[in-house]
Amino acid sequence: MSRSIDQEPLSRRSLLRGLAAGVAGLPMLQALSASAGQIVLPAKPYPFKLGLQSYSLRSFAFDDALAKTKALGLKWWEGFPGHIPMTDDPAKIASYKQLLQNNDVRMISYGVIDFSTDEADARKKFQFAKAMGIETLTAAPAPDTLPLLDKLTQEYGVNIGIHNHGPEDTRWGDWQTILKAVQGLNPRVGACDDTGHYLRADKNPITAAVQFGNRLHSIHLKTVELGPNGSKRFVPIGTTGALLDAVQLLRFLKEKKYTGIMAIEEEEQPDNPVPLIQKSITAMRRYIDTVNNITLKPG
């Protein structure tokens, strides 16, 4: 068995090397390929669903958050319940869907929500998801509710992505616990990989993605940087020295043919998050362009 990436130190050199590959982009990789005797072949762009966790815009009303998402050029949402409260009112659901459509935004994921063993309550959440066209409910369920979720995910055709929440999350804070809990359940019961919270917990989010395999249903995309005394704080993706190797993550997702959302989530500056979100978008588009346009094969 190969050595787990979680057991390997996330060295500053390896992290900076991964970032450099993404930042340099096509020209540098072409030069490196030529010098290594390799052939650069054009690759068909992979349709990554780069979007937004609308919690990033939590200080703004639903319609304003949608308008800001449209202005940022993003088309995919994981909806935050503070923007779109769950309802079984057909008129409200139609209104939600119309506002999303007016802004050319598709909400394919929703959360983070709780689940208990109350089946009637759980069914209301799945019925809402089905009515809204939501593919994945990102959740922090009570462990004893997993058999119920196993049944309802199959019945409604909606995924569950169990969300990790950093070192303080004693229930679902590491991927090993999530993976063990869902063994034997249908593949729709899986995980949301919050990259920033795994990094805060000294876990490698790429290892988590690899281990989840076809149970990976959503991604909260963010990163951290090291501060004094080993502290970590959230920073935009692309920040020099930040810990997420986005290029390596994208290469795995492309190889796996991942079709879920990659939702940028901005935790800082809730009253003025747009400049930080834009920095992450710019970096991610650069990394996606690199991964989509470079295929190295032995010469």
HUUR-V617412 format. One record per backbone hydrogen bond with DSSP energy under -1.0 kcal/mol. CO is the residue of the C=O (numbers start at 1). NH is the residue of the N-H. E is the energy in kcal/mol with one decimal. If there is no record, write none. Layout:
# HUUR-V617412
<<CO | NH | E> <CO | NH | E>>
This chain:
# HUUR-V617412
<<4 | 7 | -1.3> <5 | 8 | -1.7> <9 | 11 | -1.9> <11 | 15 | -2.3> <12 | 16 | -2.6> <13 | 17 | -2.2> <14 | 18 | -2.1> <15 | 19 | -2.3> <16 | 20 | -2.8> <17 | 21 | -1.9> <18 | 22 | -1.5> <19 | 23 | -2.7> <20 | 24 | -2.8> <21 | 25 | -1.4> <25 | 29 | -1.8> <26 | 30 | -2.4> <27 | 31 | -2.1> <28 | 32 | -2.7> <29 | 33 | -2.4> <30 | 34 | -2.3> <31 | 35 | -2.3> <32 | 36 | -1.6> <33 | 38 | -3.2> <34 | 37 | -1.3> <39 | 297 | -1.3> <46 | 48 | -2.4> <48 | 50 | -1.3> <49 | 262 | -2.7> <51 | 264 | -2.5> <52 | 78 | -2.5> <53 | 56 | -2.6> <54 | 57 | -1.8> <55 | 58 | -1.9> <57 | 60 | -2.0> <61 | 65 | -3.0> <62 | 66 | -2.2> <63 | 67 | -2.1> <64 | 68 | -2.3> <65 | 69 | -2.1> <66 | 70 | -2.6> <67 | 71 | -2.2> <68 | 72 | -1.6> <69 | 74 | -1.9> <70 | 73 | -1.4> <75 | 106 | -3.1> <76 | 52 | -2.0> <77 | 108 | -1.1> <77 | 109 | -1.4> <78 | 54 | -2.6> <79 | 111 | -2.6> <80 | 83 | -2.5> <80 | 84 | -1.7> <89 | 93 | -2.4> <90 | 94 | -2.4> <91 | 95 | -2.0> <92 | 96 | -2.7> <93 | 97 | -2.4> <94 | 98 | -2.1> <95 | 99 | -2.2> <96 | 100 | -2.3> <97 | 101 | -2.4> <98 | 102 | -2.7> <99 | 103 | -1.2> <100 | 105 | -2.5> <101 | 104 | -1.6> <106 | 77 | -2.5> <106 | 108 | -1.0> <108 | 135 | -1.9> <108 | 136 | -1.6> <109 | 79 | -2.5> <110 | 138 | -2.8> <113 | 140 | -2.6> <115 | 142 | -2.3> <117 | 119 | -1.1> <118 | 122 | -2.3> <119 | 123 | -2.7> <120 | 124 | -1.7> <121 | 125 | -1.5> <122 | 126 | -2.1> <123 | 127 | -2.9> <124 | 128 | -2.1> <125 | 129 | -2.1> <126 | 130 | -2.6> <127 | 131 | -2.4> <128 | 132 | -1.9> <129 | 134 | -2.6> <135 | 159 | -3.0> <136 | 110 | -1.6> <137 | 161 | -2.3> <138 | 113 | -2.0> <139 | 163 | -2.8> <142 | 145 | -2.4> <143 | 146 | -1.4> <145 | 149 | -2.2> <146 | 150 | -2.5> <147 | 151 | -1.5> <148 | 152 | -2.5> <149 | 153 | -2.6> <151 | 155 | -2.0> <152 | 156 | -2.7> <153 | 157 | -1.3> <159 | 137 | -2.7> <160 | 190 | -3.0> <161 | 139 | -2.5> <162 | 192 | -2.5> <166 | 169 | -1.8> <168 | 170 | -1.1> <174 | 178 | -1.4> <175 | 179 | -2.8> <176 | 180 | -2.3> <177 | 181 | -2.0> <178 | 182 | -1.7> <182 | 185 | -2.3> <186 | 189 | -2.2> <188 | 160 | -2.7> <190 | 162 | -2.5> <191 | 217 | -2.6> <191 | 218 | -1.2> <193 | 195 | -1.0> <193 | 220 | -1.7> <194 | 198 | -2.1> <195 | 199 | -2.0> <196 | 200 | -2.1> <197 | 201 | -1.4> <198 | 203 | -3.2> <199 | 202 | -1.5> <204 | 208 | -1.9> <205 | 209 | -2.1> <206 | 210 | -2.4> <207 | 211 | -2.7> <208 | 212 | -2.5> <209 | 213 | -1.6> <212 | 215 | -2.3> <213 | 216 | -1.7> <215 | 191 | -3.0> <218 | 193 | -2.4> <219 | 263 | -2.8> <220 | 195 | -2.2> <221 | 265 | -1.9> <223 | 235 | -1.7> <224 | 243 | -2.6> <225 | 233 | -1.8> <227 | 230 | -1.2> <228 | 231 | -1.9> <231 | 227 | -4.0> <233 | 225 | -2.2> <236 | 239 | -1.7> <239 | 242 | -2.3> <244 | 246 | -1.4> <245 | 249 | -2.0> <246 | 250 | -2.6> <247 | 251 | -2.4> <248 | 252 | -1.9> <249 | 253 | -2.5> <250 | 254 | -2.7> <251 | 255 | -2.2> <252 | 256 | -2.6> <253 | 258 | -2.6> <261 | 219 | -1.4> <262 | 51 | -2.8> <263 | 221 | -2.8> <264 | 53 | -2.7> <269 | 272 | -1.6> <273 | 277 | -2.6> <274 | 278 | -2.8> <275 | 279 | -1.6> <276 | 280 | -1.8> <277 | 281 | -2.5> <278 | 282 | -2.7> <279 | 283 | -2.2> <280 | 284 | -2.7> <281 | 285 | -2.7> <282 | 286 | -1.6> <283 | 287 | -2.5> <284 | 288 | -2.9> <285 | 289 | -2.2> <286 | 290 | -2.0> <287 | 291 | -2.6> <288 | 292 | -2.7> <289 | 293 | -1.5> <295 | 41 | -1.8> <297 | 39 | -1.8>>
